[in-house]
């Protein structure tokens, strides 16, 4: 597996940079950006930063009322109902957006779940793979006509969780032996492989690792496991090395907007730069494992995703 394209570029930014700092000197007036789940955690931080830089931000939300309350007072934001676990909801949302003639300059696939107890969505798919990957796969394929004809970008929020699992080609939906961390890890590998293959199909695409941050994403994880994982101290403080939400949103915003990436796509990024290959199994250090950026695996996953969803607008 080749990962020769994965090398830091010297962006001048880093782990402590915030989403707002990545936009210094960038005017997004006239740009239209969509962020799934852009009303909670890192998604909200990205929405606020992009809107303040002049972009119109469309926020599809499973809980529109909560989204409206969370984004009250944030200019240039539009909220729409969307459930990524439901292919019919994705179809309805996409059809309605396409009917308006909306053009999208950037889509950030941000919404996701972590460490769910074993459950399946209505289509029968395992929930992490369904919501984190297959729902976004279906959404991007349905919204292909809305992507700006030149310069459009798609950013998928992955994670160093991809260290935990390659794609389980023989049993991706965990019919037996469910493990919530392996399920999460597989879905994060899928996020990265999606970006690898989409970029070969003519849409500039990136996967990003936001870093370690405490957000509502961890709501399904008991406090004891937070402590056991080393995420918080016994008195409830974030562990050393954890980012603030504003820092955690920075790499996705950078990948969505940085001119440095105009001619570099299909790569995995962290700390506001292209990531180097992982040299250890320490997820806090990060980097990218070879199975998450392998072009052959990316093409294979695209074919599997197309078969499962019945969609391939790029093939």
Buried (B, 14 or more C-beta within 10 A) or exposed (E): EEBEBBBEEEBEBEBEBBBBBBBEEBEBEEBBBBBBBBBBBBBBBBBBBBBBBBBBBBBBBBBBEEBBEBBEEBEBBEBBBBBBBBBEBBBBBBEEBBEEEBEBBBBBBBBBBBBBEEEBBEBEBBBBBBBBBBBBBBBBBBBBEBBBEEEBBBBBBBBBBBBBBBBBEEEBBBEEEBBBBBBBBBBBBBBBBBBBBBBBBEBBBBBBBBBBBBBEBBEEBEEEEBBEEEBBEEEEEBBEEBBBBBBBBBBBBBBBBBEBBEEBBBBBBBBBBBBBBBEEEEBEEBBBBBBBBBBEBBBBBBEBBBEBBEBBBBE
